[in-house]
Amino acid sequence: MRNSLIFILTLLLSLSISGQSIKGGLILGSNLSQVDGDEVYGFFKPGLNVGATAIIPLKNRWSIAIETLYSQKGAYKKYPINYDTVLTTDMLPYYNLRLNYLEVPISIHYNDRDVVTVGAGLSYNRLTSGREIEYGKRVKWSDKRGPYDRDDINIFADVRFRVWWKLWFDFKYSYSLSYIRIRTYTTDIKTWDRKQYNNFLSFRMIYIINDQVPPKKKKK
């Protein structure tokens, strides 16, 4: 991680010295998450995705974006409506996982006419805390990160649309390159292990403070 930060700072310094103008922006949005391998399916866990970004313009409509984010992930599943017990209702979750990360994504983007950009990249995620609830009861962890790996590298792709003036809408899909946990499941019939991966969608608004807004086309 230290070597990555040194590389990023060196890159920013070299580009600023060479005359590139770095754009800064603010990010506000949400994640819809699931954890592959937890026997719970669906992007049902909402979470925050907030932070800041620096965009470094390159030649021929290309740019590099570096972000610093607070990103919440996890998984969520309700009891079935017909679950046979008086202690639960259809609104009570039987599984609820929250994982809080500090995230640093780095991506490269192609800008089409200052209206749409498409990009892809990698992000480093550091797990700061979490919470797991099963069948209405909180699972006791030995520390605030529990059984989940503290480091998670994601690969992602995103597309951005200019909504109004300096405001952009961003849609991003991300997936873990390596598993964040190996969990053993046991029933009366069998026992099996599952590797778990973060799998999530992000919907965000990005306000680029010093963005160059394209001029309006003159009506004929």
N, C-alpha and C positions, 0 to 999 in steps of 0.2 A: 504493500500500500504506500509506503514512504517513497519508493522508487517511482511509483505512478504519479504521485503528487509533484515530485521534482521534475518529472518529464512534462507535466501539464504547465507548471510555472515557467519552465524554460521555453516551451512552445509559445505561451502567451507573450513572454518578454521578447522573443525573437520576432514575432509577428508585429508587435507594437513598434519595435525599432524600425522595421522595414516599411512602416507607413500605413499598415492596415488599420482601419478604424474598427474597434470592437464595439458591438452593440450590446446593451444590457437590457434585461427584461425581468418581469415578475410573473410567476406562475401560480394559478389557483385552479384546482380541479379535484377529481375523485378517481379512485380505482374501483373496479368490480373484479373480485378475485375468487379463485378457487385453488385448492392444493391437489394436484394430481397424485394419486396413490393413497388418499386418506379414506377411500370407500364412500366419499361424499361428492356429489356431482353438481355442477352448475356454478355460474358466476354470480353468486348470491351474497357475497360479503362486500359491503361498501367500505370505503376508507378514504382518508385524505391523501391528496397529492399536491403539495405546496412547496414553493421555494423560489429560486432565482436562476437565471441563465445568462451566459455570455456567448455571443455569436460572433465568430471570427470570419469575415468575408474572405474568400479566395477568388481565384480567377475563373472566368467562364461559368458564372452563376453558381459556383459551389461555395459551401461554407462549412465550418466546424462549429458545433454547439456543445457547450459544457454546462451542466446543470448541477445544482446542489439542492437536494429535496428531502423533505420529510414525507415518507411514503408508508401507508398502512395497507397490509395485505392479510390474507387469511382464508377462512372457509366458514360457511354457515348453512345449516339445514334444519328445517322445522320437523316436528313430529308429523307423521301422516294424520289426516283429519280423523280417520277411523282407528287411531291407536287405542288399544283396549286398556285404559286405566283412568281412574277418576282423578289422578294427580297431575295430569297433563291436559293441555288444550292444543288446538291447531295453531296457536300463536307462540307456543313455547318451543324454543329450539332444543333439539337433542344433541346438536354439535355446534359449537361456536368458537372459532379460533381467531385470535387477533395477534398479528405480528407487526411490530413497529420498527421501521428501518430508517436509517440515514442513507441516502442514495446519491451516487455521483455518476450520472450517465454522460457518455461522450459519443457523439454521433456526427456523421457527415450528411449534408443535405444538398439537394439540387433544387434551385429556385426557378420556377417557371413564371416569368413575367411579373414577379413580385406579387403574385396572387395565390399560387399554390407551391408548396415545397414537399418533397418526399425525401425520407432519410432512413438510415439504419445505423445501429451502433451497439455498444456494450455498456453495461452499467455495473458498478460495484455497489453492493448493498451490505451495510453493517447492521445486524440485528441489535437493537437496544433493549427491547423488552417485549413481553407477550403475555397472553392469557389463553387458557384452553378450558372449555366447559363441555362436559359429556353428560347427557341424560340429566341436565339441570344442575349438575354439581361441578364446581371448579376443580380441575386436576391440580394436585399439589406438585410444584416443581422445586428442585433443589436450589435454583437461582432464578433470576428474572428472565433469562433466555430459555430456560427449560431444556428439552432434549434437542432443540433445533440448532443447526450450525450457525455460528455468529457471522460467517461470511457467505455471501451469495452473489454469483456473477450471472447477470441476465443478458440475453441477446434480445434485441427489439427492432421493430420497424415502425415508422410513424408517417403520417401525412398531416399537413397543416394548410388551413384555408384562411385567407385574410377576410375577416368578418366586417370590420369597420375601422377605417383610419389606421391606427397602430395596433389594433387588437386582432389576434389570431385565435382560431380554434384548432386544437391539436387532438388527434386520435392516435393512440399508440397501443401496440400489442407486444407483450414481453413474456419471456419464458426462461426458467432457470437452466443454465448449462450443466449444472451438477446438482445432485439431490441435496435437499436441506435436512433430511431425516430418513432413517430406516426404522420402520415400525413393525412390530410383530402383532398379528391378529390371531385370536384363538376362538374357536367355536367348539361345540360338543363333538364335531365331526373331524375338524382338521385345524392345523396351525400353519400360517404362511407369513412371509415378510414382504413388505412393500416399500419401495423407494419413493419419496415424496418430493415434488417440485412445485415451486411457485408458478402460477399460470394466471395472468391477469390482463385486463383491458384498462386503459387510462383515457379519461375525457377531460380536457383541460382548456382553460383560456390563458393565453400568453399575451401580455402587454409589453411590447418592445419600446422602451423609453425613447431611444434616439433612432428609431426606424425612419427610413426615407420613404415617404408615402408617394406612390406613383401619381403623376398628374392626371386629372380627369380628362377624358377624351372630349374634344370639342364637337358639339352637335353640328351636323351639316345644315 
